[in-house]
Structures are given as C-alpha cells and as structure tokens.
Amino acid sequence: MTSALRVISSMATKSLLADLVALHAQASPGAEVNVESVGGVDAAKRVQAGEAFDAVALAANAIDKLIADGHVLAGSRVDLVHSGVAVAVRAGAAQPDISNEAALKAAVLAARTLGYSTGPSGVQLAKLFERWGIAEQIADRIVTAPPGVPVGALVAQGAVELGFQQLSELMNLEGIALLGPLPPEVQITTTFSAGIAATSTRPEAVRELLDFLASPATAEAKRRNGMDPA
C-alpha cells in the first residue's frame, strides 16, 4: 500500500483543494492525497526548512521563488486558478458602495478599521493605498490578520469593519456580508500554482496529480470556489 501524497498549501486554496482532491479520488481510486493548509508565508518557510512534502500549492511568485531556491523542481509548476479579491463587512452592518474606484476609496477612508491578509493580495492592496495617497492616513486603522486566520473571521467578530481577502476565503463564511469583488479597474488577481517538492520520492505520482488539478475536469469546482481556471 503506497502512502498518501503530502501536499502543503496556503489557506486561500484550502476549500478548493479539498474539492479537487475528492474529484481526483473518484478519477483515480486508491490514490490518496493529504492536504495541509496553513498561512502562505508559513507554508513557504516550512518547505524552505526542508520539511518533506510531495507537492506545494501557493501563489505563483512564491512557487517561482521555491523553484529558484531548489525546493520545488524546475519545470514542474502548473497554474491552477486565477483568484480575485472581494470586500466584506459584518453581517447586519451598513454596506458601503464599492462599485467603482472612487466609491471604494471613499469606503476605505470612512472605515474605522480595515483588514487584509499577509498574502500577495494584501501586498498589492497596500500598494493601491499608497497610489491613492492615503497609506499614512489609514495606517493606524489597519488590523493585520495573523497567518492562517481569515480576515473574514475578524470581520465577523467585529474587529475589522471593512475586510479584504480572496473571494474564495470569504464566500462561505458565516457572520459577514459580501459587498462583492473589487471594482474591475483596481481588481487584484493572484494566480495560484502548484509544483513538485524537491523532497518528494514519488515525482511521477505527483505529476499525475498536478496534471489532474490543472485539467478541464476541475473547471466547475474552481468556479464554485470563486476562482477561474488558469
């Protein structure tokens, strides 16, 4: 009996990978896959530290860095999904207009507290606030979610008034109201990819898994999770 393939991913793709692994199990009976989802920064650190995994699923730029450093096999990266950022408030709270860039900026300036992730979308959001010239003005209102803690959870608790995170991480959370995606002119899209870990002893089996994860058979599940097939 072969042991299960061990995959580490960021929280953004936790629900998605659970669905895709279930589909893979139907397509390849007997092929076991265990996915551990943690904060993306922590996931990368664990891979860099040499912890043994078979596959790694993170933002594309994080996978590229792991390839450059020799922790993920060169040529093994496959792009899985494109994921956009959405905005949420606590359930029952007033719902500001975010339908265009000016409205979103006004909503940000009006919010008492703001939250976004430590992941790639948070980095881009901080750059947007700088571009708007409001970064210093709102600096003391920003609540940074600890790695692995969804921004939506802080919104639901009332610790964050206006929360930004991947749609996939906000869409099924209780206690929040989804205002919608960022307006198209400032939408932040992250590509999530996967690659074969250098520590894997079964690269052929991992390649089969990654080919499946990137295949058309997974498109519907990706859309259901608020993401677009890459």
N, C-alpha and C positions, 0 to 999 in steps of 0.2 A: 504494500500500500504506500503510494507516494504521499509525502506530507503536503499540506496546503501551501500554496504560494503566498508569500507575505508581502503585502503592499502597504506603504505609508502614503497618506495624502493630507492636504490641508482641509480645514473644515468646510471650505466653500463647495467641495465636491462630495461631501460625506453622503448625502441622500442620493445623489446621482449614482455614485459608485455602488451603493447598496443595491439599487435597481439594476444596474448593468451587470453586476456580479450574479444576481439572480437569473438574469437572461442568459448569461454565459453558462450557468449551471444546467439550464434547460437544453442549451445547444450542445454542451459537452458534458454529459453525465459522468460523474466521478472526478471531474476536475475541481478541486477545492481551492478557494481563494479567500484569504482573511485580509480585510482592510482595516487599518488603524488610522483614524482621522484625528489630527491634532492641529494646533496653530501652525500655519505655514512656515514661520520663522523657526519654530521648534523642530518641525519635520526636517527641514534642511540641515539644521545643526546636528541632529541625530545621524543623518546619512553621512555628513562630513566627518563625524566622530568614528565612523567605521562600523556602526551597528548593522547587522546583517538583514537586508531586505532583498526581495526579488524584483520589485518594481517600485517606482516613485512617481506620484502624480501631484504636480504643483503648477504654479504659473509658469508659462513658457520660459520667461527670463531666468527663473530660479533653476529650471531643468538645464538650461544652457550653461549656467554657472557650474552646476554639478558635473556636467559633461567636461567643461574646461578644466575642472579640478580633478578629473579622473574618477569621480564617484558614480557616474552614470555612463554607460557605454556609448561611445561616439557612434552616431548613425542610428541610434535606437529610438530617438524621440519621435513620438506621434502626437499630433494635436488632436484633442478630444472635443473641446467645446469653446465657444465664444460666450462670455458671460458679462452682462451689463449690471450697472449699479442702480438700485432703487432707493426710495426715501420712505421713511415710516415715522408715525407719531404713535403715542399711546392710544389704545382703544378708548373712544369717548372724548378724546381731546379735539380741540379745534383743528381743522385740516386746511393749512395754508395752500395757496395756489403755487404750483411748481411747473406750470405748463410751458414756460419759456425761460430763457436765461435770466431776464430781468426779474421775473417773479421769483425764481429760485434764489437769486441773490438777496432779494427783499426778505424772503422767508428765513434765510440763514442769518441775516442781520437782526431779525426780530426774535429769534430763538434765544431763550435763556441759557440752554445747554445744547451742545452739538456732539454727536458721537460718530466715529468712523473706525474702520479696522486698521490694524498694523500691517495689513497685506498690501498688495500692489494698488488696489483701488484707493486705499487711504493715502498712499503716497501721491497719487495723481490728484486726489481731491485737495490735498494741502497745496499743491501747485496751482490749482484753479483758484483757491482763495487768495494766493499770492498775486496771481494775474489780475484778480478783481481789485487788488489793493486793500483788502480787508483783513489780511492774516494777523496783523498785530492787534487790530481792534477786537477780534474774536478769540484771541489766543487763550485767555483765561476762562473761556466758556467751554473749551473742548475737553471732553471726557474720553480718554483712550481706553478702549476695551482691552483687558488682558488677553494675551494669545489664547485662542481656544474658546473664549467667551464671546458669544454672538452679540453684536451691537443691539440686535432686536431684543435680547433679554434685558439689557439696560433700559431700553425704551419702555418695555412692558412694566418694569419696576418703577418707572418714573424718574430714574437717574439721568436719563437723556431725553430732551424734549424733541429734538429732530435728529433722526438716525439715518446714516448712510451705510449700505452694505450690498453685497451681491444679492440680486433678486432671489437667487436660489436659496439663500440663507434666511431671507425674510418672509418668503411667500407662505410658509405653512406654520408660522409662529403664532401662538395664542397671545392675546393681550395687546396686540398692536393693530394699527390701521395702516394699510399700504397706500401711500399717496400716488405711487406709480413710479416708472423709471425716470431717470434724469432726462431733461429735455434733449432732443437729438443733437443740438449744437454743442452741448457740453458732456454728452454721454461718455462714460469711461468703460471701455471694453477690455476685458482681460481674457487672454487665451490660456486655457488650462491644458497641459500636456502631460504625457507620461513617458517614462523611459526605463530601460532595463538597468537595475542596480549592478554596479561592478562586483558586489558581494554575492550575486546570485549564482547558484551552482546548476541552475536549470534554465539557461537563457533561451533555449528553443521553446520551452513551455511558456515562458513569459512573452516571447514574441507572438505566439499564437493568441495569448490573452489580449495583448495590445492591439493586434490586428482586429480582433473581435470588437474591442472597445471603440475602435475608430470606424467600424463598418456601418453601412446603411441600416442594418438591423437594429441599431441602437438609437436611431434618429428620433423616434417618437418619445422614447423615455427621456432623452435630453431636453426636448421641448417641454415635456411635462414638468421637468425640474427647473424651468425658467431659463434655459440656456439654448443656444443654437448650435447645431452640429458644426464642427470646424471643417 
